[in-house]
Amino acid sequence: MLDQIHLLAAVTVLGVLEQAYFFLQVIYARRLFGISPPKTSGPPEFERVFRAQVNSSEYFPIFLALLWQAGLFFHQGLAAALGLLYLYSRYCYFTGYRTSSSERLAPIYFSAGVLWILVAASALGILHSLLSHYMGLNVLQLLTA
């Protein structure tokens, strides 16, 4: 079983480390601009770092669920590769947003596209699993025949 999930686990750990990095950037920005918790407003530079971290955190559970579903039901390697692309685009989003709010747009669109591909892979994998388990249909066999 572990050989079927090791890539997903590695991408998950990288994602958690990325989230930790984003959290640390907010702490550094708070210190730099003198913004004490629980305040969430301040200079635009602080607010952009804070919003980038919050936005990334909001999407992280969605990403994890799709990563694991696509990996378990469709293909671990493809899901892991898409996961790495997603994490890279989120990093680009974070660094772009920190610079300027307009710099976040291309990476956010790209990361949303990766999530949609993970949705499709998850849905196809789950559908295939349900059809083969409950109806005895092997969709892949039908497509190649």
C-alpha positions as CSV (number, residue, x, y, z in Angstrom):
1,M,0.0,0.0,0.0
2,L,2.8,2.5,0.9
3,D,4.3,2.2,-2.6
4,Q,0.9,3.4,-3.9
5,I,0.9,6.6,-1.9
6,H,4.5,7.7,-1.3
7,L,4.4,10.4,-4.0
8,L,1.1,11.8,-2.6
9,A,2.6,11.8,0.9
10,A,5.7,13.6,-0.3
11,V,3.7,16.3,-2.1
12,T,1.5,16.7,1.0
13,V,4.6,17.3,3.2
14,L,5.9,19.8,0.7
15,G,2.5,21.5,0.8
16,V,2.5,21.7,4.6
17,L,6.0,23.2,4.5
18,E,4.9,25.8,1.9
19,Q,2.0,26.7,4.2
20,A,4.4,27.1,7.1
21,Y,6.6,29.3,5.0
22,F,3.6,31.5,4.2
23,F,2.6,31.7,7.9
24,L,6.2,32.7,8.7
25,Q,6.1,35.5,6.1
26,V,3.0,36.9,7.8
27,I,4.8,36.9,11.2
28,Y,7.8,38.7,9.6
29,A,5.5,41.2,8.0
30,R,3.8,41.8,11.3
31,R,7.1,42.6,12.9
32,L,8.3,44.7,10.0
33,F,5.2,46.9,10.0
34,G,4.4,46.7,13.7
35,I,1.0,45.0,13.3
36,S,0.1,43.1,16.5
37,P,-2.4,40.2,16.4
38,P,-5.4,40.2,16.1
39,K,-5.2,43.2,13.7
40,T,-5.3,42.3,10.1
41,S,-5.1,45.7,8.5
42,G,-2.2,48.0,8.1
43,P,0.0,49.3,5.2
44,P,-0.9,47.8,1.8
45,E,2.4,45.8,1.8
46,F,1.3,44.0,5.0
47,E,-2.2,43.4,3.8
48,R,-1.0,41.8,0.6
49,V,1.2,39.4,2.5
50,F,-1.6,38.6,4.9
51,R,-4.2,38.1,2.1
52,A,-1.9,35.9,0.1
53,Q,-1.4,33.7,3.1
54,V,-5.1,33.5,4.0
55,N,-6.1,32.8,0.4
56,S,-3.6,30.0,0.1
57,S,-4.7,28.5,3.4
58,E,-8.4,28.6,2.3
59,Y,-7.6,26.6,-0.8
60,F,-5.2,24.1,0.9
61,P,-7.9,21.6,2.1
62,I,-9.5,21.6,-1.3
63,F,-6.1,20.9,-2.9
64,L,-5.3,18.1,-0.4
65,A,-8.6,16.4,-1.0
66,L,-8.3,16.5,-4.7
67,L,-4.7,15.4,-4.7
68,W,-5.4,12.3,-2.7
69,Q,-8.6,11.4,-4.6
70,A,-6.9,11.8,-8.0
71,G,-3.9,9.9,-6.7
72,L,-5.8,7.0,-5.2
73,F,-8.5,6.6,-7.9
74,F,-6.8,7.8,-11.1
75,H,-3.0,7.8,-11.1
76,Q,-0.5,8.6,-8.3
77,G,2.2,10.0,-10.6
78,L,-0.1,12.3,-12.5
79,A,-1.7,13.6,-9.3
80,A,1.7,14.2,-7.7
81,A,3.0,16.0,-10.8
82,L,-0.1,18.2,-10.8
83,G,0.3,18.7,-7.0
84,L,3.9,20.0,-7.6
85,L,2.6,22.3,-10.3
86,Y,-0.1,23.6,-8.0
87,L,2.4,24.2,-5.1
88,Y,4.7,26.1,-7.5
89,S,1.9,28.2,-8.8
90,R,0.8,29.0,-5.2
91,Y,4.4,30.1,-4.4
92,C,4.4,32.3,-7.5
93,Y,1.0,33.6,-6.4
94,F,2.3,34.4,-2.9
95,T,5.5,36.2,-4.1
96,G,3.6,38.0,-6.8
97,Y,0.9,39.2,-4.5
98,R,3.5,40.4,-2.0
99,T,4.9,42.6,-4.8
100,S,1.7,43.9,-6.3
101,S,-1.9,42.8,-6.3
102,S,-1.9,42.6,-10.1
103,E,1.1,40.1,-10.0
104,R,-1.1,37.5,-8.4
105,L,-3.5,37.0,-11.4
106,A,-1.6,34.7,-13.7
107,P,-0.5,32.3,-11.0
108,I,-4.0,32.2,-9.4
109,Y,-5.5,31.4,-12.8
110,F,-2.9,28.7,-13.4
111,S,-3.4,27.1,-10.0
112,A,-7.2,27.1,-10.5
113,G,-6.7,25.3,-13.8
114,V,-4.6,22.7,-12.0
115,L,-7.3,22.2,-9.4
116,W,-9.9,21.7,-12.2
117,I,-7.7,19.0,-13.8
118,L,-7.4,17.3,-10.4
119,V,-11.2,17.5,-10.1
120,A,-11.6,15.8,-13.5
121,A,-9.0,13.1,-12.7
122,S,-10.7,12.5,-9.4
123,A,-14.2,12.3,-10.9
124,L,-13.0,10.0,-13.7
125,G,-11.2,7.7,-11.3
126,I,-14.1,7.5,-8.9
127,L,-16.5,6.9,-11.7
128,H,-14.3,4.1,-13.1
129,S,-14.1,2.5,-9.7
130,L,-17.8,2.7,-9.1
131,L,-18.6,1.3,-12.5
132,S,-16.2,-1.6,-12.2
133,H,-17.2,-2.4,-8.6
134,Y,-21.0,-2.2,-8.8
135,M,-21.6,-2.9,-12.5
136,G,-18.6,-5.0,-13.5
137,L,-17.8,-2.6,-16.3
138,N,-14.1,-1.9,-17.1
139,V,-14.2,1.4,-18.9
140,L,-10.6,1.2,-19.9
141,Q,-11.2,-2.2,-21.5
142,L,-14.2,-0.9,-23.3
143,L,-12.3,2.1,-24.7
144,T,-9.4,-0.1,-26.0
145,A,-11.7,-2.7,-27.6
